[in-house]
Amino acid sequence: MDNADKSIEDMLEDVPKAEQRDRRALNILLDRQRQKQGHILALKAEMGTTVSYITSVTLEWVAQKVSYARELPVFKGKFDPDTNKVQIDEETASEIRQREPDWRRQFPMTMYLVKRDHHKFPPILVVAHQDWVHTPDADEWGVDGRATRSSIEERSLDSAGAYFELGTGETTLFYALDGQHRLMAIQGLHTLLKEGKLHARTIKNEPRNKFESTDELLEQGINTQKIQSRMSEKIGIEIIPAILKGETAEEALQRLRSIFVHVNQNAKRLEKGELAQLDEDDGFAIVARRVASTHRLLKGHVRMKGGQLPESSPCYTTMKTVVSVAQEYLGQLEVYGKWKQDKEMKIRPDEEELGSGTKKLKSYFDALSELPSHQAIINGAGGEEIGRMRQKDGEDNMLFRPVAQEALARAIGQLESEREYDIKRVADKLARQEKAGQLKLCDKKAPWFGVLVDPDNEVMRRKEAYKTLCAKLLVHLLDGTHTEEEQNELREKFALARVVSRDGDEEDWKAFNLKGKVVRLDRVGLPTPWE
């Protein structure tokens, strides 16, 4: 090997050594940087004219340093001093569309952080503000009214201006533009540690009787040290300066308000059907999802978005409805009743229970599959034919309406839990009544006219009160009403639902009876239970 080759080989051997030396040097420098009090490391991001800095901080830091957007001095003078809420005037409505934080959300979100080991919040978007920003004669304002520096201390750590050291000392204040409820939850964690308890609150931030204390949490296996460790966890934050170097106060105000509006306009809430597809803690949602994707009656016939179905929809039901069916049916059975947890803190059932619940819900839809109309779906009915099952000028079948599907599940759950009624008997009776035309919604002689359909304009009635009435009526039809008091109460509500004239006193009102004729209200009787 000649000297030139040896020289190249020596150089190549030095490359990994140099990389190791550089890495060690970088580690030392970063450690020193991280240990600086009142400073954090961040990456610079730029979109359009918006400059921001992305980093992570502890939950403790957020609880102590971040305030709510409504407290940002930019918005001073925009609030009612008596209620401390945004004044709803024309200017405010056009510039500030952020909703007031809903304090009802603090307690459940804090308990989520406390009780769930697998928890995660998205980053919080904050504004960095300093007092000089709203001091017109401050040295930071140039003679032309433009800021001579940004409202957060910044120092570039590389030649490309990608990595920055940010000053976060006492002179810098932070306000959450997006993530106010996340801030609320983190502050709730801080309160729980400081005061030993956290109250649930009303929407107006008034304490309710419901609360969790550290003593109660200890009984659940969660000690103070575990809660304290949460405060050391880190969350992402994106920092936007209240004013950028070179901006006028007016330009900065317009930029902030524009961002304030846009982050809320573009934040789309998931629909209930979409949430059901993602929820990994709600036992009913998990079971419903499994059955909906595999059962011969449902597979390919479930609308994933929205809770209602247009008359012409090619789908049999919605994902939201399948979840509701699981809740209404399984939730009344002792084994699965405990799944009806506080919505504020759901805990995933174990796999054995989920398997059992899936099997039970499958048997529910197996029974319904025996109905002629449902057999048609299983045998390959197309979307147009399924839609005809629902339409008024078609089969007009109540069982193709989500609200009726939920009411039926409630009725069957009650019959099975309270009367040990076999679901196959339900399916047999429904099949006979379907053939006899008794499941038609808009037929004045059918029991559902007035209950699920308004007798005046024949539009669907979807309110909870009518769904409850429908469920009670189904119980009566399938297995009778057991007490005279229950029967009288049901008859009265049934008759009122079929009223078409409210002239005069109630005793003079008119309603449809089961022969389709208009009679006095007290002449409307209950349908005879099905054989």
GUMIDREN-288711 format. One record per residue (C-alpha): residue number from 1; residue in one letter; x, y, z. Coordinates in Angstrom, 2 decimals. Example, Ala and Ser with C-alpha at 12.3 -4.5 7.8 and 13.67 -1.06 7.14 Angstrom:
BEGIN
(1; A; (12.30; -4.50; 7.80)),
(2; S; (13.67; -1.06; 7.14)),
END
This chain:
BEGIN
(1; M; (0.00; 0.00; 0.00)),
(2; D; (1.50; 3.36; -1.02)),
(3; N; (1.55; 6.44; 1.21)),
(4; A; (-1.44; 8.03; -0.56)),
(5; D; (-3.67; 4.99; 0.03)),
(6; K; (-2.55; 4.77; 3.66)),
(7; S; (-3.34; 8.44; 4.18)),
(8; I; (-6.90; 7.97; 2.84)),
(9; E; (-7.41; 4.90; 5.01)),
(10; D; (-6.28; 6.82; 8.10)),
(11; M; (-8.69; 9.64; 7.25)),
(12; L; (-11.59; 7.22; 6.89)),
(13; E; (-10.78; 5.65; 10.25)),
(14; D; (-10.87; 9.12; 11.82)),
(15; V; (-14.38; 9.89; 10.50)),
(16; P; (-16.36; 7.83; 13.07)),
(17; K; (-14.03; 9.04; 15.82)),
(18; A; (-14.73; 12.65; 14.81)),
(19; E; (-18.47; 11.97; 14.78)),
(20; Q; (-18.25; 10.50; 18.28)),
(21; R; (-16.28; 13.55; 19.51)),
(22; D; (-18.83; 15.90; 17.92)),
(23; R; (-21.71; 13.97; 19.49)),
(24; R; (-20.11; 14.10; 22.93)),
(25; A; (-19.45; 17.80; 22.55)),
(26; L; (-23.05; 18.38; 21.45)),
(27; N; (-24.36; 16.40; 24.43)),
(28; I; (-22.33; 18.55; 26.82)),
(29; L; (-23.51; 21.79; 25.18)),
(30; L; (-27.17; 20.69; 25.15)),
(31; D; (-27.00; 19.62; 28.79)),
(32; R; (-25.65; 23.04; 29.73)),
(33; Q; (-28.35; 24.70; 27.67)),
(34; R; (-31.14; 22.64; 29.28)),
(35; Q; (-29.89; 23.48; 32.75)),
(36; K; (-30.31; 27.22; 32.21)),
(37; Q; (-33.13; 28.55; 34.35)),
(38; G; (-35.83; 30.44; 32.44)),
(39; H; (-34.73; 29.15; 29.05)),
(40; I; (-35.99; 26.39; 26.76)),
(41; L; (-34.82; 24.93; 23.46)),
(42; A; (-37.16; 25.12; 20.49)),
(43; L; (-37.45; 24.61; 16.75)),
(44; K; (-38.57; 27.51; 14.61)),
(45; A; (-41.56; 27.01; 12.29)),
(46; E; (-42.87; 29.39; 9.64)),
(47; M; (-46.18; 29.25; 7.77)),
(48; G; (-47.10; 32.24; 5.67)),
(49; T; (-46.31; 35.28; 7.79)),
(50; T; (-46.76; 33.35; 11.05)),
(51; V; (-43.61; 32.52; 12.99)),
(52; S; (-43.77; 30.07; 15.89)),
(53; Y; (-41.49; 28.00; 18.10)),
(54; I; (-42.16; 24.35; 18.91)),
(55; T; (-40.93; 22.70; 22.09)),
(56; S; (-42.07; 20.63; 25.07)),
(57; V; (-42.49; 21.60; 28.72)),
(58; T; (-43.62; 19.91; 31.91)),
(59; L; (-47.24; 19.96; 33.00)),
(60; E; (-46.03; 21.85; 36.07)),
(61; W; (-44.65; 24.57; 33.79)),
(62; V; (-47.99; 24.82; 31.96)),
(63; A; (-49.99; 24.98; 35.20)),
(64; Q; (-47.85; 27.83; 36.53)),
(65; K; (-47.09; 29.85; 33.43)),
(66; V; (-50.00; 29.58; 30.98)),
(67; S; (-53.24; 31.58; 31.28)),
(68; Y; (-56.46; 31.63; 29.26)),
(69; A; (-56.84; 33.50; 25.97)),
(70; R; (-59.51; 35.81; 27.40)),
(71; E; (-56.85; 37.21; 29.77)),
(72; L; (-54.54; 38.21; 26.92)),
(73; P; (-54.10; 42.01; 27.06)),
(74; V; (-54.92; 42.17; 23.34)),
(75; F; (-58.52; 41.56; 24.37)),
(76; K; (-58.64; 43.95; 27.32)),
(77; G; (-61.70; 46.14; 27.19)),
(78; K; (-63.60; 43.40; 25.33)),
(79; F; (-65.05; 41.83; 28.45)),
(80; D; (-67.98; 42.52; 30.71)),
(81; P; (-66.38; 43.39; 34.09)),
(82; D; (-69.35; 41.90; 35.96)),
(83; T; (-69.32; 38.48; 34.30)),
(84; N; (-65.71; 38.47; 33.03)),
(85; K; (-67.02; 37.15; 29.72)),
(86; V; (-66.54; 38.35; 26.18)),
(87; Q; (-69.02; 41.06; 25.32)),
(88; I; (-71.15; 40.02; 22.35)),
(89; D; (-71.05; 43.10; 20.17)),
(90; E; (-70.56; 43.42; 16.42)),
(91; E; (-66.81; 44.07; 16.65)),
(92; T; (-66.15; 41.26; 19.09)),
(93; A; (-68.29; 38.78; 17.15)),
(94; S; (-66.30; 39.40; 13.99)),
(95; E; (-62.86; 39.34; 15.65)),
(96; I; (-63.09; 36.86; 18.53)),
(97; R; (-65.09; 33.69; 17.95)),
(98; Q; (-63.44; 31.59; 20.59)),
(99; R; (-65.98; 29.95; 22.86)),
(100; E; (-65.69; 30.47; 26.57)),
(101; P; (-64.05; 27.42; 28.15)),
(102; D; (-66.60; 24.91; 29.43)),
(103; W; (-65.59; 24.28; 33.04)),
(104; R; (-67.64; 21.08; 33.15)),
(105; R; (-64.80; 19.50; 31.19)),
(106; Q; (-62.08; 20.14; 33.78)),
(107; F; (-62.98; 17.34; 36.19)),
(108; P; (-63.26; 14.48; 33.65)),
(109; M; (-60.15; 15.59; 31.78)),
(110; T; (-58.13; 15.85; 35.00)),
(111; M; (-59.34; 12.42; 36.12)),
(112; Y; (-58.26; 11.11; 32.72)),
(113; L; (-54.73; 12.31; 33.45)),
(114; V; (-54.82; 10.91; 36.97)),
(115; K; (-56.38; 7.51; 36.37)),
(116; R; (-55.25; 6.55; 32.90)),
(117; D; (-51.64; 5.46; 32.51)),
(118; H; (-51.99; 5.59; 28.72)),
(119; H; (-52.95; 9.24; 28.42)),
(120; K; (-52.03; 11.84; 25.82)),
(121; F; (-52.91; 15.47; 25.08)),
(122; P; (-52.12; 17.19; 21.77)),
(123; P; (-49.83; 20.26; 21.88)),
(124; I; (-51.12; 23.59; 23.19)),
(125; L; (-50.84; 26.75; 21.08)),
(126; V; (-49.79; 29.74; 23.22)),
(127; V; (-49.01; 33.42; 22.74)),
(128; A; (-45.85; 34.84; 24.34)),
(129; H; (-46.48; 38.34; 25.66)),
(130; Q; (-44.46; 40.97; 27.52)),
(131; D; (-45.62; 44.17; 29.22)),
(132; W; (-43.84; 46.49; 26.81)),
(133; V; (-46.11; 45.36; 23.97)),
(134; H; (-48.91; 47.58; 25.31)),
(135; T; (-46.72; 50.38; 26.58)),
(136; P; (-46.63; 52.91; 23.70)),
(137; D; (-43.53; 54.74; 24.97)),
(138; A; (-41.52; 51.57; 25.69)),
(139; D; (-37.97; 51.46; 24.34)),
(140; E; (-38.89; 48.37; 22.30)),
(141; W; (-40.99; 50.51; 19.95)),
(142; G; (-39.04; 52.28; 17.20)),
(143; V; (-39.69; 55.83; 16.03)),
(144; D; (-41.75; 54.45; 13.14)),
(145; G; (-44.06; 52.54; 15.50)),
(146; R; (-42.51; 49.20; 14.66)),
(147; A; (-41.21; 46.73; 17.22)),
(148; T; (-37.44; 46.52; 17.48)),
(149; R; (-37.66; 42.92; 18.74)),
(150; S; (-40.04; 40.03; 19.27)),
(151; S; (-42.14; 39.67; 22.43)),
(152; I; (-40.16; 36.59; 23.43)),
(153; E; (-36.43; 36.57; 24.04)),
(154; E; (-34.87; 34.46; 21.31)),
(155; R; (-31.35; 33.49; 20.34)),
(156; S; (-30.48; 31.39; 17.32)),
(157; L; (-28.25; 28.41; 18.06)),
(158; D; (-27.30; 27.59; 14.47)),
(159; S; (-26.42; 29.44; 11.29)),
(160; A; (-29.63; 28.38; 9.54)),
(161; G; (-31.87; 29.83; 12.24)),
(162; A; (-33.70; 26.55; 12.89)),
(163; Y; (-32.81; 25.93; 16.56)),
(164; F; (-33.47; 28.61; 19.17)),
(165; E; (-33.01; 29.33; 22.83)),
(166; L; (-36.12; 31.06; 24.21)),
(167; G; (-36.23; 33.16; 27.36)),
(168; T; (-39.24; 32.25; 29.50)),
(169; G; (-38.52; 34.23; 32.64)),
(170; E; (-40.89; 36.27; 34.78)),
(171; T; (-41.19; 39.05; 32.18)),
(172; T; (-42.77; 36.70; 29.63)),
(173; L; (-46.42; 35.65; 30.01)),
(174; F; (-48.14; 32.91; 28.02)),
(175; Y; (-51.80; 32.62; 26.96)),
(176; A; (-53.47; 29.57; 25.38)),
(177; L; (-55.06; 30.34; 22.03)),
(178; D; (-55.85; 26.68; 21.37)),
(179; G; (-55.98; 24.04; 24.08)),
(180; Q; (-57.79; 25.92; 26.84)),
(181; H; (-59.54; 22.78; 28.05)),
(182; R; (-56.20; 20.95; 28.14)),
(183; L; (-54.86; 23.82; 30.21)),
(184; M; (-57.90; 23.55; 32.45)),
(185; A; (-57.22; 19.83; 33.03)),
(186; I; (-53.56; 20.43; 33.87)),
(187; Q; (-54.49; 23.20; 36.29)),
(188; G; (-57.00; 20.80; 37.84)),
(189; L; (-54.14; 18.36; 38.46)),
(190; H; (-52.20; 21.14; 40.15)),
(191; T; (-55.23; 22.02; 42.32)),
(192; L; (-55.72; 18.38; 43.32)),
(193; L; (-52.15; 18.22; 44.60)),
(194; K; (-52.23; 21.61; 46.28)),
(195; E; (-55.63; 21.37; 47.98)),
(196; G; (-56.07; 17.61; 48.29)),
(197; K; (-59.32; 17.54; 46.32)),
(198; L; (-60.81; 18.63; 43.01)),
(199; H; (-64.47; 19.59; 42.59)),
(200; A; (-66.46; 19.06; 39.44)),
(201; R; (-67.67; 22.43; 38.22)),
(202; T; (-70.61; 23.94; 36.38)),
(203; I; (-70.21; 25.49; 32.95)),
(204; K; (-69.82; 28.86; 34.72)),
(205; N; (-66.98; 27.59; 36.93)),
(206; E; (-69.05; 27.13; 40.07)),
(207; P; (-68.09; 24.11; 42.26)),
(208; R; (-70.50; 21.16; 42.43)),
(209; N; (-70.89; 18.65; 45.24)),
(210; K; (-69.12; 15.98; 43.23)),
(211; F; (-65.37; 15.78; 43.88)),
(212; E; (-62.38; 13.47; 44.10)),
(213; S; (-59.85; 13.72; 46.94)),
(214; T; (-56.35; 12.37; 47.21)),
(215; D; (-57.60; 10.13; 50.06)),
(216; E; (-60.29; 8.63; 47.80)),
(217; L; (-57.77; 8.17; 45.00)),
(218; L; (-55.44; 6.39; 47.42)),
(219; E; (-58.21; 3.86; 48.07)),
(220; Q; (-58.25; 3.28; 44.31)),
(221; G; (-54.53; 2.58; 44.31)),
(222; I; (-53.43; 6.06; 43.19)),
(223; N; (-51.14; 7.76; 45.70)),
(224; T; (-49.96; 11.36; 45.85)),
(225; Q; (-46.54; 10.45; 44.48)),
(226; K; (-48.15; 9.03; 41.35)),
(227; I; (-50.18; 12.22; 40.86)),
(228; Q; (-47.08; 14.31; 41.48)),
(229; S; (-45.20; 12.35; 38.83)),
(230; R; (-47.81; 13.43; 36.29)),
(231; M; (-46.71; 17.04; 36.77)),
(232; S; (-43.23; 16.08; 35.58)),
(233; E; (-44.58; 14.68; 32.32)),
(234; K; (-44.06; 16.77; 29.21)),
(235; I; (-46.54; 18.15; 26.71)),
(236; G; (-45.86; 19.81; 23.39)),
(237; I; (-46.41; 23.55; 23.05)),
(238; E; (-46.21; 25.87; 20.08)),
(239; I; (-45.33; 29.46; 20.96)),
(240; I; (-46.43; 32.42; 18.86)),
(241; P; (-44.97; 35.83; 19.80)),
(242; A; (-47.61; 38.45; 20.55)),
(243; I; (-45.57; 40.77; 18.37)),
(244; L; (-42.81; 40.08; 15.87)),
(245; K; (-39.82; 42.27; 15.20)),
(246; G; (-40.77; 44.87; 12.59)),
(247; E; (-44.55; 44.73; 13.26)),
(248; T; (-46.75; 47.60; 14.32)),
(249; A; (-49.15; 47.05; 17.20)),
(250; E; (-52.07; 47.11; 14.76)),
(251; E; (-50.49; 44.49; 12.49)),
(252; A; (-49.73; 42.24; 15.46)),
(253; L; (-53.30; 42.58; 16.74)),
(254; Q; (-54.74; 41.64; 13.35)),
(255; R; (-52.39; 38.64; 13.05)),
(256; L; (-53.28; 37.31; 16.50)),
(257; R; (-57.01; 37.71; 16.03)),
(258; S; (-56.81; 36.03; 12.63)),
(259; I; (-54.97; 33.02; 14.12)),
(260; F; (-57.40; 33.01; 17.05)),
(261; V; (-60.36; 32.67; 14.70)),
(262; H; (-58.78; 30.21; 12.29)),
(263; V; (-57.63; 27.63; 14.83)),
(264; N; (-61.21; 27.38; 16.05)),
(265; Q; (-62.86; 27.43; 12.63)),
(266; N; (-60.62; 24.62; 11.41)),
(267; A; (-60.99; 22.46; 14.52)),
(268; K; (-63.64; 19.94; 13.42)),
(269; R; (-65.31; 17.80; 16.04)),
(270; L; (-65.66; 14.13; 15.19)),
(271; E; (-69.20; 12.93; 14.65)),
(272; K; (-70.58; 10.30; 17.03)),
(273; G; (-70.27; 7.56; 14.44)),
(274; E; (-66.62; 8.46; 13.85)),
(275; L; (-65.97; 8.53; 17.60)),
(276; A; (-67.49; 5.06; 17.92)),
(277; Q; (-64.99; 3.80; 15.36)),
(278; L; (-62.08; 5.12; 17.41)),
(279; D; (-63.19; 4.61; 21.03)),
(280; E; (-61.06; 1.92; 22.67)),
(281; D; (-62.41; 2.36; 26.22)),
(282; D; (-66.22; 2.23; 25.89)),
(283; G; (-67.19; -1.44; 26.06)),
(284; F; (-70.43; -0.86; 24.16)),
(285; A; (-68.61; 0.94; 21.32)),
(286; I; (-65.98; -1.80; 21.06)),
(287; V; (-68.57; -4.59; 20.94)),
(288; A; (-70.78; -2.65; 18.51)),
(289; R; (-67.83; -2.07; 16.20)),
(290; R; (-66.91; -5.75; 16.20)),
(291; V; (-70.44; -6.89; 15.46)),
(292; A; (-71.07; -4.19; 12.83)),
(293; S; (-68.00; -5.24; 10.87)),
(294; T; (-68.72; -8.98; 10.89)),
(295; H; (-72.45; -9.70; 11.27)),
(296; R; (-74.23; -10.77; 8.08)),
(297; L; (-77.08; -8.31; 8.70)),
(298; L; (-74.84; -5.32; 9.31)),
(299; K; (-71.63; -5.81; 7.36)),
(300; G; (-71.57; -3.32; 4.51)),
(301; H; (-74.94; -1.85; 5.52)),
(302; V; (-73.91; 0.55; 8.32)),
(303; R; (-73.51; 4.28; 7.72)),
(304; M; (-70.44; 5.40; 9.63)),
(305; K; (-71.23; 9.12; 9.88)),
(306; G; (-74.24; 10.78; 11.44)),
(307; G; (-77.00; 9.41; 13.60)),
(308; Q; (-79.96; 9.52; 11.22)),
(309; L; (-80.72; 8.02; 7.83)),
(310; P; (-82.41; 9.79; 4.95)),
(311; E; (-85.40; 7.84; 3.64)),
(312; S; (-83.51; 6.96; 0.48)),
(313; S; (-80.30; 5.87; 2.25)),
(314; P; (-78.97; 2.49; 1.03)),
(315; C; (-77.85; 1.63; 4.58)),
(316; Y; (-79.78; -0.39; 7.14)),
(317; T; (-78.58; 1.63; 10.15)),
(318; T; (-75.81; 3.90; 11.46)),
(319; M; (-72.73; 3.19; 13.55)),
(320; K; (-74.04; 5.53; 16.25)),
(321; T; (-77.25; 3.50; 16.36)),
(322; V; (-75.45; 0.16; 16.64)),
(323; V; (-73.57; 1.57; 19.65)),
(324; S; (-76.86; 2.80; 21.14)),
(325; V; (-78.44; -0.62; 20.55)),
(326; A; (-75.55; -2.21; 22.44)),
(327; Q; (-76.03; 0.25; 25.30)),
(328; E; (-79.80; -0.16; 25.41)),
(329; Y; (-79.74; -3.95; 25.23)),
(330; L; (-76.54; -5.09; 26.94)),
(331; G; (-76.62; -2.27; 29.46)),
(332; Q; (-79.74; -3.71; 31.10)),
(333; L; (-78.17; -7.13; 31.60)),
(334; E; (-76.39; -7.58; 34.93)),
(335; V; (-73.14; -8.82; 33.41)),
(336; Y; (-72.70; -5.72; 31.28)),
(337; G; (-74.47; -3.11; 33.41)),
(338; K; (-71.15; -2.10; 34.96)),
(339; W; (-70.03; -0.94; 31.51)),
(340; K; (-72.35; 2.01; 32.06)),
(341; Q; (-69.52; 3.86; 33.69)),
(342; D; (-69.36; 7.55; 34.33)),
(343; K; (-68.90; 9.05; 30.87)),
(344; E; (-66.26; 11.26; 32.42)),
(345; M; (-63.95; 8.32; 33.07)),
(346; K; (-64.41; 5.16; 31.02)),
(347; I; (-62.29; 2.08; 31.73)),
(348; R; (-61.97; -0.58; 29.05)),
(349; P; (-63.56; -3.92; 30.07)),
(350; D; (-61.28; -6.95; 30.03)),
(351; E; (-61.10; -9.06; 26.89)),
(352; E; (-63.16; -11.90; 28.35)),
(353; E; (-66.07; -9.56; 29.01)),
(354; L; (-65.73; -7.97; 25.60)),
(355; G; (-65.80; -11.40; 23.98)),
(356; S; (-68.92; -12.35; 25.94)),
(357; G; (-70.60; -9.03; 25.09)),
(358; T; (-69.76; -9.43; 21.41)),
(359; K; (-71.30; -12.90; 21.40)),
(360; K; (-74.43; -11.64; 23.18)),
(361; L; (-74.94; -8.71; 20.80)),
(362; K; (-74.38; -11.02; 17.86)),
(363; S; (-77.18; -13.27; 19.15)),
(364; Y; (-79.42; -10.19; 19.28)),
(365; F; (-78.89; -9.46; 15.60)),
(366; D; (-79.08; -13.17; 14.79)),
(367; A; (-82.64; -13.16; 16.14)),
(368; L; (-83.61; -10.05; 14.15)),
(369; S; (-82.13; -11.65; 11.04)),
(370; E; (-85.08; -14.05; 10.96)),
(371; L; (-87.53; -11.28; 10.04)),
(372; P; (-88.52; -11.38; 6.34)),
(373; S; (-87.35; -7.81; 5.73)),
(374; H; (-83.98; -8.56; 7.31)),
(375; Q; (-83.64; -11.81; 5.42)),
(376; A; (-83.89; -9.76; 2.26)),
(377; I; (-80.78; -7.83; 3.29)),
(378; I; (-78.88; -11.01; 4.08)),
(379; N; (-79.92; -12.48; 0.74)),
(380; G; (-78.37; -9.59; -1.13)),
(381; A; (-80.95; -6.80; -1.30)),
(382; G; (-79.39; -3.77; -2.96)),
(383; G; (-79.20; -0.28; -1.53)),
(384; E; (-82.26; 0.88; -3.43)),
(385; E; (-84.34; -2.00; -2.04)),
(386; I; (-83.11; -1.32; 1.50)),
(387; G; (-84.06; 2.34; 1.07)),
(388; R; (-87.56; 1.29; -0.04)),
(389; M; (-87.98; -0.55; 3.27)),
(390; R; (-87.77; 2.82; 4.99)),
(391; Q; (-89.69; 5.06; 2.61)),
(392; K; (-93.29; 6.12; 3.18)),
(393; D; (-94.28; 5.03; -0.31)),
(394; G; (-92.44; 1.76; 0.20)),
(395; E; (-92.57; -0.72; 3.08)),
(396; D; (-92.50; 2.12; 5.64)),
(397; N; (-90.99; -0.36; 8.14)),
(398; M; (-90.28; 1.11; 11.59)),
(399; L; (-87.38; -1.31; 12.15)),
(400; F; (-85.41; 0.49; 9.44)),
(401; R; (-85.45; 3.71; 11.48)),
(402; P; (-82.63; 4.30; 14.00)),
(403; V; (-84.91; 5.63; 16.76)),
(404; A; (-87.10; 2.50; 16.53)),
(405; Q; (-84.05; 0.23; 16.51)),
(406; E; (-82.89; 1.84; 19.76)),
(407; A; (-86.37; 1.61; 21.33)),
(408; L; (-86.62; -2.07; 20.40)),
(409; A; (-83.22; -2.79; 21.98)),
(410; R; (-84.36; -1.09; 25.17)),
(411; A; (-87.59; -3.08; 25.23)),
(412; I; (-85.86; -6.42; 24.61)),
(413; G; (-83.23; -5.64; 27.23)),
(414; Q; (-85.97; -4.94; 29.77)),
(415; L; (-87.90; -8.08; 28.87)),
(416; E; (-84.80; -10.23; 29.11)),
(417; S; (-83.49; -8.74; 32.37)),
(418; E; (-86.80; -8.36; 34.23)),
(419; R; (-88.98; -11.11; 32.76)),
(420; E; (-86.40; -13.60; 31.42)),
(421; Y; (-88.06; -13.28; 28.02)),
(422; D; (-86.42; -15.21; 25.17)),
(423; I; (-85.31; -12.94; 22.33)),
(424; K; (-86.33; -15.58; 19.77)),
(425; R; (-89.95; -15.16; 20.90)),
(426; V; (-89.58; -11.44; 20.18)),
(427; A; (-88.32; -12.15; 16.67)),
(428; D; (-91.18; -14.57; 15.99)),
(429; K; (-93.79; -12.03; 17.09)),
(430; L; (-92.16; -9.22; 15.12)),
(431; A; (-92.08; -11.40; 12.00)),
(432; R; (-95.80; -12.10; 12.27)),
(433; Q; (-96.64; -8.43; 12.85)),
(434; E; (-94.42; -7.36; 9.97)),
(435; K; (-96.36; -9.64; 7.63)),
(436; A; (-99.63; -8.22; 9.02)),
(437; G; (-98.48; -4.64; 8.31)),
(438; Q; (-98.33; -3.65; 11.97)),
(439; L; (-94.78; -2.27; 11.72)),
(440; K; (-95.72; 0.50; 9.29)),
(441; L; (-94.93; 3.95; 10.63)),
(442; C; (-97.45; 6.13; 8.82)),
(443; D; (-100.45; 3.81; 8.93)),
(444; K; (-103.00; 5.41; 11.25)),
(445; K; (-104.12; 1.94; 12.33)),
(446; A; (-100.61; 0.92; 13.43)),
(447; P; (-99.42; 1.59; 17.00)),
(448; W; (-96.44; 3.74; 15.92)),
(449; F; (-98.53; 6.47; 14.32)),
(450; G; (-98.19; 9.38; 16.73)),
(451; V; (-95.57; 7.60; 18.84)),
(452; L; (-92.75; 7.83; 16.30)),
(453; V; (-94.53; 9.88; 13.64)),
(454; D; (-96.20; 13.23; 14.23)),
(455; P; (-99.93; 12.71; 13.44)),
(456; D; (-100.23; 16.20; 11.92)),
(457; N; (-97.38; 16.27; 9.40)),
(458; E; (-96.09; 12.67; 9.52)),
(459; V; (-92.47; 13.64; 10.25)),
(460; M; (-90.33; 11.48; 12.49)),
(461; R; (-90.34; 12.04; 16.23)),
(462; R; (-86.83; 11.42; 17.57)),
(463; K; (-86.91; 13.01; 21.02)),
(464; E; (-86.03; 10.84; 23.99)),
(465; A; (-89.58; 11.03; 25.37)),
(466; Y; (-91.04; 9.42; 22.24)),
(467; K; (-88.30; 6.77; 22.12)),
(468; T; (-89.13; 5.92; 25.74)),
(469; L; (-92.83; 5.71; 24.93)),
(470; C; (-92.08; 3.46; 21.96)),
(471; A; (-89.99; 1.13; 24.15)),
(472; K; (-92.77; 0.88; 26.76)),
(473; L; (-95.33; 0.23; 24.04)),
(474; L; (-93.15; -2.56; 22.62)),
(475; V; (-92.89; -4.16; 26.06)),
(476; H; (-96.69; -3.99; 26.35)),
(477; L; (-97.21; -5.50; 22.90)),
(478; L; (-94.65; -8.26; 23.36)),
(479; D; (-95.53; -9.34; 26.90)),
(480; G; (-98.41; -7.26; 28.23)),
(481; T; (-98.49; -4.54; 30.89)),
(482; H; (-98.41; -6.13; 34.31)),
(483; T; (-100.16; -3.60; 36.55)),
(484; E; (-103.30; -1.55; 36.08)),
(485; E; (-101.43; 1.61; 37.07)),
(486; E; (-98.78; 1.03; 34.39)),
(487; Q; (-101.47; 0.30; 31.82)),
(488; N; (-103.42; 3.49; 32.61)),
(489; E; (-100.28; 5.61; 32.44)),
(490; L; (-99.24; 4.05; 29.13)),
(491; R; (-102.73; 4.49; 27.65)),
(492; E; (-102.77; 8.18; 28.60)),
(493; K; (-99.37; 8.88; 27.01)),
(494; F; (-100.25; 6.80; 23.95)),
(495; A; (-103.48; 8.75; 23.43)),
(496; L; (-101.75; 12.12; 23.86)),
(497; A; (-99.18; 11.16; 21.25)),
(498; R; (-101.99; 10.64; 18.68)),
(499; V; (-103.76; 13.97; 19.31)),
(500; V; (-104.69; 15.96; 16.21)),
(501; S; (-106.92; 18.64; 17.76)),
(502; R; (-106.39; 20.53; 21.01)),
(503; D; (-109.46; 22.76; 20.88)),
(504; G; (-111.12; 23.43; 24.22)),
(505; D; (-110.29; 21.56; 27.41)),
(506; E; (-108.18; 18.40; 27.31)),
(507; E; (-111.28; 16.24; 27.64)),
(508; D; (-112.49; 17.72; 24.34)),
(509; W; (-109.28; 17.03; 22.43)),
(510; K; (-109.41; 14.68; 19.44)),
(511; A; (-106.99; 11.89; 18.54)),
(512; F; (-106.67; 8.96; 16.14)),
(513; N; (-107.81; 5.65; 17.52)),
(514; L; (-106.46; 2.31; 16.28)),
(515; K; (-109.10; 2.15; 13.55)),
(516; G; (-107.70; 5.33; 12.05)),
(517; K; (-110.69; 7.44; 13.07)),
(518; V; (-110.63; 10.75; 14.96)),
(519; V; (-112.33; 10.35; 18.34)),
(520; R; (-112.37; 11.97; 21.77)),
(521; L; (-109.08; 11.58; 23.61)),
(522; D; (-110.56; 9.33; 26.30)),
(523; R; (-111.83; 6.92; 23.61)),
(524; V; (-108.32; 6.02; 22.43)),
(525; G; (-107.35; 2.65; 23.84)),
(526; L; (-104.14; 0.68; 23.93)),
(527; P; (-103.44; -1.94; 21.25)),
(528; T; (-103.95; -5.54; 22.34)),
(529; P; (-100.71; -7.38; 23.19)),
(530; W; (-99.46; -9.54; 20.35)),
(531; E; (-100.01; -13.28; 20.42)),
END
